[in-house]
Amino acid sequence: MTCDDQVLSTICGSYGYTAPEIILRQGYGKPVDVWSLGVVTFSILCGYSPFWKYEQLPELVNAMQRGAIEFDERYWWGISEEAKDFIRKCLDPNPTTRITAHECLQHPWFTGVSASSHDILPNVRENFNPRKAFYNAVSKIKAMNRLRSGTHHSDESSSSNSSPAPDSTSSFQAQAQSQSQSGAQP
């Protein structure tokens, strides 16, 4: 991007890391990178994705638009409130109020002002399954490719414990576009 107000419209990115404005084809700019940073930070700190439980694309987008981020106490008990605040600000559903890259660098958690020596590795290891992560990554790539092409293959639908995948991509795209034009939530 050559300037701050440039707007892009190509569907791109990895499913699960992509900001809602990309999925909804609303046009996007630099704030989508901060969204992805929020997803990656969340995953690094606990070992799972912030939107792992949403199995269908409409549910996922709705959760993203509502800012439905849950910090399960079992895995987040030793993580600072500053870290959670950083993630919430990165995953702000509104790209105009989402924290900027410059603001990220100034955030108290990012600067280390409130750093602790708590070891989070045991919780991260408990939640990270490399085989499942690989399977989920492949499923997400397939879902994004279906979104780009506007097609859907029912035999590639996700299982109940896998990452989100679209149920009916074309009908959802039409629904999402009409709702975004009317300002309604999906």
C-alpha positions in Angstrom: 0.0 0.0 0.0 1.4 3.4 -1.0 -0.8 5.6 1.2 -2.9 5.3 4.4 -6.3 5.8 2.7 -5.8 3.3 -0.1 -8.5 0.6 -0.1 -8.1 -2.9 -1.4 -10.8 -5.4 -2.2 -9.2 -8.7 -3.1 -10.1 -11.6 -0.8 -6.7 -12.8 0.6 -5.1 -14.1 3.8 -5.4 -17.2 5.8 -8.9 -18.3 7.0 -9.0 -17.7 10.7 -6.4 -14.9 10.6 -8.3 -12.7 8.0 -10.1 -9.6 9.3 -13.9 -9.5 9.0 -13.8 -6.6 6.5 -11.9 -8.9 4.0 -14.3 -11.8 4.3 -17.3 -9.4 3.9 -15.6 -7.8 0.9 -16.0 -4.3 2.4 -12.7 -3.0 1.2 -9.7 -2.9 3.6 -6.5 -1.2 4.4 -3.6 -1.5 6.9 -5.8 -2.3 9.9 -6.2 -5.9 8.6 -2.6 -6.6 9.5 -3.2 -5.5 13.0 -6.2 -7.9 13.2 -3.9 -10.8 12.1 -1.3 -9.7 14.7 -4.1 -10.0 17.3 -4.9 -13.5 16.2 -1.3 -14.6 16.2 -0.6 -13.1 19.6 -3.7 -14.8 21.1 -2.5 -18.1 19.6 1.0 -17.8 20.8 0.0 -17.0 24.4 -2.5 -19.9 24.8 -2.0 -22.4 21.9 -5.3 -22.0 20.2 -7.1 -19.6 17.9 -9.5 -16.9 19.3 -12.3 -18.1 17.1 -11.7 -21.9 17.2 -15.2 -22.9 18.2 -17.1 -21.3 15.3 -17.5 -24.1 12.7 -19.4 -22.3 9.9 -18.4 -19.1 8.1 -21.5 -17.2 9.1 -20.9 -18.0 12.8 -17.3 -17.0 12.5 -18.0 -13.7 10.9 -20.7 -12.9 13.4 -18.4 -13.7 16.3 -15.7 -11.5 14.7 -18.1 -8.6 14.2 -19.3 -8.9 17.8 -15.7 -9.0 19.1 -16.5 -12.4 20.8 -13.1 -13.1 22.3 -13.0 -15.4 25.3 -10.0 -15.8 27.6 -10.7 -19.2 29.1 -9.3 -18.9 32.7 -7.9 -22.4 32.5 -5.3 -21.3 29.9 -5.2 -17.5 30.6 -4.9 -17.4 34.4 -1.2 -16.3 34.2 -1.5 -14.0 31.3 -1.6 -10.3 32.2 -4.5 -8.0 31.7 -2.3 -5.8 29.6 -1.8 -8.7 27.1 -5.5 -9.3 27.0 -6.1 -5.6 26.4 -3.5 -5.6 23.6 -5.4 -8.5 21.9 -8.8 -6.9 22.4 -7.5 -3.7 20.8 -6.0 -5.6 17.9 -9.2 -7.6 17.4 -11.5 -4.6 17.4 -14.2 -5.4 14.8 -14.2 -1.8 13.7 -11.2 -1.1 11.5 -11.4 2.6 12.1 -11.1 2.2 15.9 -8.7 -0.8 15.8 -5.3 0.0 17.3 -2.8 1.1 14.7 0.7 -0.5 14.2 2.3 2.6 15.7 -0.1 2.3 18.7 0.8 -1.4 19.1 4.4 -0.5 19.5 3.5 2.0 22.2 1.1 -0.4 24.1 2.3 -1.2 27.7 2.2 -4.9 27.1 4.3 -4.6 23.9 6.9 -2.3 25.5 7.3 -4.7 28.4 6.4 -2.2 31.1 4.3 -4.8 32.9 6.3 -7.9 32.0 6.2 -10.9 34.3 8.3 -14.1 34.6 5.4 -16.5 34.5 6.1 -19.6 32.4 3.2 -20.1 29.9 4.8 -22.9 28.0 3.0 -25.8 29.7 -0.4 -24.3 28.8 0.6 -23.6 25.2 1.9 -27.2 24.8 -1.3 -28.6 26.2 -3.4 -26.7 23.6 -1.1 -27.1 20.6 -1.4 -30.3 18.5 0.8 -30.0 15.4 -1.1 -32.6 13.4 -4.4 -30.9 14.1 -2.8 -27.5 13.3 -1.6 -28.8 10.0 -5.0 -30.3 9.2 -6.7 -27.0 10.2 -4.3 -25.0 8.0 -5.1 -27.1 5.0 -8.8 -26.8 5.7 -8.5 -23.1 6.0 -6.6 -22.7 2.7 -9.3 -24.8 1.0 -12.0 -22.6 2.5 -10.3 -19.4 1.4 -9.9 -20.8 -2.1 -13.6 -21.7 -2.2 -14.4 -18.2 -1.1 -12.2 -16.7 -3.8 -13.7 -18.9 -6.5 -17.3 -18.7 -5.2 -17.7 -22.5 -5.2 -18.5 -25.0 -2.4 -17.7 -28.7 -2.1 -19.8 -30.4 0.5 -17.3 -33.3 0.9 -14.7 -30.9 2.3 -16.9 -29.6 5.1 -15.1 -29.5 8.5 -15.7 -31.9 11.4 -17.2 -30.8 14.7 -13.8 -30.2 16.3 -11.9 -28.7 13.4 -11.5 -25.0 12.5 -14.3 -23.1 10.8 -15.2 -23.8 7.2 -18.0 -22.3 5.1 -21.2 -24.2 4.9 -22.7 -22.4 2.0 -20.2 -20.0 0.6 -22.2 -18.4 -2.2 -25.4 -17.9 -0.3 -23.4 -16.5 2.6 -21.5 -14.1 0.4 -24.8 -12.7 -0.9 -26.2 -12.5 2.6 -23.1 -10.9 4.0 -22.9 -8.3 1.1 -26.6 -7.4 1.5 -26.3 -7.1 5.2 -23.1 -5.0 5.0 -24.9 -2.6 2.6 -27.9 -2.3 4.9 -25.7 -2.0 8.0 -27.3 -5.2 9.6 -25.4 -7.8 11.6 -25.3 -11.3 10.1 
